Amino acid sequence: MTQPTNLAEWLAHCERLHPKQIDMTLARTKTLIERLGLKFAMPVITVAGTNGKGSTCAMLEAIVLAAGYKVGAYIKPHLVHFEERCRINGAMVKAEDLLPHFEAVEAARGDIALTYFEFTTLVIMRTLASAAVDLVILEVGLGGRLDAVNAVDADVSVITSIDIDHVEYLGPDRESIGREKAHIARKGRPLIVGDPLPPQSIIDYATQIGADLWLSGRDFNYSGDRQQWAWSGRGKRWNSLGYPSLRGANQLLNASGALAALETLRDKLPLTAQAVRIGFASIDLPGRFQIVPGQPALVLDVAHNPHSVAALAMNLDQMGFFKRTFAVFGAMHDKDLAGAVGKISHLVDDWMLTDLPLPRAAKATELAETVWQLTATAPSASPKPRVSTFASPAQALAAALAQADPADRIVVFGSFYTVGGVLKDGPPRLVARHLG
């Protein structure tokens, strides 16, 4: 095989490497870590959970940068460019800077057939380990126990909210899912649990291995009013904090967990109140209740399971009055589609349902059937939404814009591929047709 020479070729190579037999362990990743001599000389925080992982990582990154430290972060999945997954000092890494690390992993793997996710995770971890940074943040993907990131022994582990998702891999209930995610904990090291009602399985596993368990409401908590909020932990308190710049009803839960994680590292990365305030004010995370200026209003959100879509619906409800709401929606086939649609259907007047460019995606026609079934069970007095199907998110957005008035609202939500599909050329600035 000719060695790949650019990022696109390397990613295509990784996609062709799927093992013939799936080894449901971390053995391959750990073997490669050993062969590569991959070690982190700086503290590492891993972040797992059903919802809120990306927001928590962004908060950690912003606060540490505001304090004057250097930070590397592995965030996933990406919206448009693969390089978004690897951030150094707040900026995504250049594609060419990843190439030596692809070459190193390829040279080290020998006859080991890594998955796409294992290969690219090793590349990004090697990139971050070799960077001159003071902290590395690693976002866990699906689950935790068997995720490639879990091959690293983190100094601090964070679990955000737990809800039903990926049931075919993680189990059918919160206890099963919590048990999978709890395995990112390590003996004697802090495990921060931000979910205010965590599954008992997380507490049991942390106790079993002897992790230093920090529970929301017991070891740390927050309080506030409309102007400001405060956080308190084990012997530390932050007062008069401004709300995170990320919009949304659940962001204080994420912010509270982030502060708890940083509190455990205070001896290595001491923070000032000013750094915390500046950090929360400067967070930038596309696709998380992102409101794009224009007429009609455009909201982008990667909510794709019932829990996150319910939070999105709550946030939309608080935006004020809009004559009509158009929803551009695309999602994976293995999601609880009816559960997600049901959480927001009362706010949607027009559904613009879209195909997505990968086999796991639900067809737009399948999504339409889900919407129609939910509509059929709604009270007869309720107006029936209009439902249309499209080949791509961009086409769906264009159709919504063609029908919308300036006072309407368009919400693009679901898979990262849905939101990424309308962001590929940058955030769209919408200008609706003028009313005659």
N, C-alpha and C positions, 0 to 999 in steps of 0.2 A: 504494500500500500504506500502511495505517495503521502508523505507527511503533510497535514493541513498547514496552511500558511496564514490564515486569517480566522477571525472569531466565528464567522458563519460556517466555515469548513470544519472547525473543531466541534461546534455544536451538532452539526450533521453527523460527524464521526461518533459522538457520544450517543446519539439516537440509535445508531446501528449496533451498539455494543450490548444490548440487553442480554443477560444470561439466559441460557436455554432452560436452566432450572433455577427458580427463585429460592435463594437461601435466606430464610426469614430470621436472620441474625445480623449483628454488626461486625461479623468476622471479617468480611472483605474490607470494610472501611478501616477497621483497626489494623489489619495487616498492612494496608497502604500507608497509614499514618506512621507505622513503625518503619517501613521501608524508606519513607520520605524524610524521616527524622523530624516530623512536624511537631513543634512544641510552641506553646504560647508563653512568652516571657512576661506578659502583662496580665492583669486580671481579666477573666472572661465571665460574662453574664449570658445565660441561655434563657430564652423566653418561649414558653409553650402556652397553649390554650385554644379554645374554639374561636372566640372572638376577642379582639383587642390586642393581639400580638403586635401587629404593625404599629398601632398607636403607641403602645408601651415602648417599643424599640425607638420610635421617633422621639419620644419624650426623654428617654435616657440619653440619646445622642445629643439632643439640643441642650440639655442641662450641662452635660459634661463639656461640650464645646464652649458654652457660655462661661464656664469656670476657667477656661484657658487651657484645658487639656486637649490632647489629640485622641481621636477615637475612630475605630474601624467598625463597620457594621455589615452583617449579612442579612439582607431583607428579601423576602420572597412572598409570592411570585412577583415578577415584574409586570408592568402595565404595557410598555411599548418596547423598551430595549433591554436585552439581557444584562447589560452592564449596570442597570439600576439595582441589581441584587447585591452588588459590592460597593460600599460607600466608604471613603476615607476622608475624614475631616469634613463631612457634610456634603461631599460631591461624589457622584458616581465615578467609578474608576474608568480609565480609558481602555478601550478594547485591546489596544496593542500591549498594555501593561499586564493583561491576563495571559498572553500567549506563552511566555516562558513557563508559567505554572501549568498550563495544559501540557506542554512538552515534558515537564518533570513528572507529572502523574502518568502520562502515557509510557514513559521510559521505566517507571517503577512498577507498573501493574503487571508486566510480563504476560502470562496467559490468564490472568484474572479478568473475567468479563464483568466489568462494573456496570451498574445501571446509569442512566443519564443523570439522575439526581445524585448518586454517589460520586460520580466523576466530577460533576460541576461543583459539588459541595467541597470536595477535596481541593479543587483549584482555588476556590474563593477562600477557604480556610488557610491555605498556604500563602495566598496573597496577603491576607490580613496578618498572619503570624510574622511575616517578613517586613511588615510596615513599621515605621517608627511611630507607634501610637501608645497611649497610656491605658486604653481600655478597648476590649473587643466585645461586641454585642452580636450574639448568634440567634437568629429566629428559627425556632423549630418548625418543621413542616407538619405533615400529617402525623398525629399521635405524639409520640415521644420515645417510647421504649425502643422501637426499631428504627427511629429516624437517624440518619447518618450524623447529624449534629450531636447526638447523644453519645457518640464515640469519644467526645471530648469531656474531660472532667472539669466542669465549670466551677468557678469560685462561688458563684451565686446563681440560683435557679429561680425563675419566676413562672408561676402559672396564673394566667388571667382567668376570664370567665369560662365555665364549662357548660356546653349544651350539646344536643344531639346532632351529630354530623359524621359522615364517613362510617355509617353503621356497619357496612360490610367488612371494614378493616378494624374498627375500634370497639364494636359492640353496640347493643341496642339501647343502652340506657346511660345515664350520667355516671353511675358507679363504675361501669365497665370502661367508659371513656376516661374518667378520672384516673383509674388504675393505670391505664396506658401512659397518660401524661405524667403521672407521679414519678415515673422511672427516670426523669431527668434530675431528680434529687440525688445528693451525694452525702455519705456519712460525715457527720460533723460540720457540714457546710450549710449556709442558710438556704431555705426554700421559702420563697415569698408566695403566698396564696392570696390573690386579690379578689377571688370570688367570695362574696359575703356569705354564701350558703354552699360551701364546697362539699363535694361528695365525700362520704366517710372514707372511701377507699384511698383518697389522697392522704388523709390524716393517718390512717392505719399504716400505709406504706412508709411514710416519713418517720413514724414512731418505730416501725420495725427495723429500719436501717440506721436509726440514730441521727437523722438530719436535724438541723436547727430550724424548727418549724415556726414561721411567722404567719399568723392568721389575721386576716382583716377583721376588725372589731375586737380582737383580743390583744394582739401585739402592736397593732397600728390602726389608726382610724382617722377620719376627716370630718369636718363640719364646716358649714358656711351659709352665707346668704346670697342675695343677688349681686352684691358688689365684690365680695372676696371670700376666701376660704382659708382654713387652717388645717395643718396635719400634725399628728403627734405619733411618736413611736416609742421605742424603749429608751427613755431618758432624753429624747430629742423632740423639739417642737418647732414647726415653721408657722409663723403667723402672717396675716395680711398678704396672702398670695393672690395674684390675679388668676383668673380662669385660663386654662390652656387655650391656645389659639385654635386648636382643633374643635370644631363644632360637634355637638352631640350630647345626648343625655347620659351616656355611660363614661364620659371621659374622666370624671373625677375618680372613678374606680381604678381606671388605668393609671392616672397620675399618682394616686395613693400608693399603688403597688410599685411604681417606678421609684418614688421617694424612699420606700422601705428598702428596695434593693440597693440604692446608693448609700443609705444609712449604714448598711452592713459593711461598706467599703470605705467608711469615713477615715480610717487610719491611713489608707493608701491614696484616696482621692477626696481630701477634705473640700467641702463646698461652702460658699457664702450664701446668705439669703438673697443677695443681688443676683448671683448666678442662677439660682433656682427661679427667681422671678423672670429674668431675661430669657432663660431657657423655655419656660412655659409659654412666653409671649412670642417666641420665634419659631415654633414648630411648623414645618411644612411637610404635609403628607398627602399627595394627590390621591383622589378617589375615595376619601373618607369624609362623607358628607361635604364634599367640595362644591361650593356655590360659585358658578362662573358668571360674572357680570354680563348683562345683556338683556334684551327683550325678545322673547320671553325669558324668564329666569331658567337657568339650567343647573340641575343638581346631579352630581356624579357620586356614586357610592357603590363599593364592591360588596354590599350586603347580599348574601346568597343562601342563608339558612334562616329558619323561622325566627331565631333569637335576634340575629342582626337585622333582619327585615323589620321586625317589630320595633327595634330602636330607630331605624330609618323612618318608619311611619310616625313615630312619636315626634321626631325632629321636624318632619314635614308639617305635621299638625300645628307646630309652634311657629311656622313661618308667616302665618297670616292668611288672608283670603286670596285665592286665585280662582278665576272663573272656571277654568278647565285644567286638568292635570293629565298630561300625556306620559305614559310609562314605556320606555325602551328597555326591554328585558330579555336577557339570554342567560342560560345556566347549564350546568352539567346534568346529564341524565340521572346520575345517582344521588342527586339532592332530593330533599323533601319539597318537591315543587308545589304541591297543593298547600302544604304548611306555610311556605314562604309567600305564595301569592295571596293566601287567605289573610295574612297579617296586614296587607296594604291595599287590598282590592276596594275597600270602602272609600279610598281617596282617589282612585283612578277612573277617569272618564274614557280614555282611549288607550288601548294596549297596542304597542308596536313591538311585536315579538320577532326575535331574530335568530337565525342559524349562527353557529360559531364554527371556526375552521379547525375542528379536531374531533376525533371519533367519539370521545366521551360526552360530547355536547348533546343536549336534547334538541331535537328538531323544532323549528318554530311552530310547525303544525301540532306537535305534541304539547307544546306550551299553550297553544290556542285551545286545545281540548281541555286542558286543566282549567283555564280561565272560564270556558263555557260551562263546565261541570259545576264550578263554584257559583257562577251566576245563576244557574238553574235552581239552586237551592236557596237563593236570596229571596227576601220578601218580594211579593209581586209588585208592590208599590215602588220598589227601588228601580231607578232608571238603569237599563242594561248598557254596559260599556260597549264601545265599538272595538273590534278586534281585527288586526291586520298582521300579516306575516311578511318577513323580508329575508333576504339572503345574507345581509351583513348589518352590524350595528350602525355603520355610517349611513347606509340606505335607510334604515329605520329612523335615525335621527333626522335625516333630510326630509322624510315624509312627514314626520311630526312637525317640523318647522314650517313646512308648506301649508299645514292646516292651522297652525297656532296663531293666536292674536298676541299683541305685545303684553297683555295683562295675564296671559296663561303661564303655565309652568311645565317644563319637560324634566322628567326624572330618568336618568340612565342608571340602571342598577343590575346586580347579578354577578356573574363571573368577572374575574379580572380581564378576561378576553372581551367582555362586553364593554367595559369602561375603557380598556386599552384601545378598542376598535374605534372609539370616537376621539381619542387623544393622540393618535399616531402622528398627526401633523400639528400637535400642540392644542391647548384648550380652545375649543371653538367659541367664537364670539357671535352670538345669535342676534339677528335683526329680523323680526317678523314682518310680514306684509302689513302695510298700514291699513287701518279700517277706512273704508270709503264713506 
